[in-house]
Amino acid sequence: MKKYGNIPGLDKPVSRIVYGCAGMKMLRGEPADTQLDAAFA
């Protein structure tokens, strides 16, 4: 999670939604790095 500690663009609604979905995946123990990379590429 430290990799995405200070995320540029998180103020955008779409980025927040994607980040929230990725966060839920991480809580379930699923890898979400690729989803986050795609969202903030």
ABEGO torsion letter per residue (X at the ends): XAAAABBBGAABAAAAAAAAAAAAAAAAGBBAAAAAAAAAX
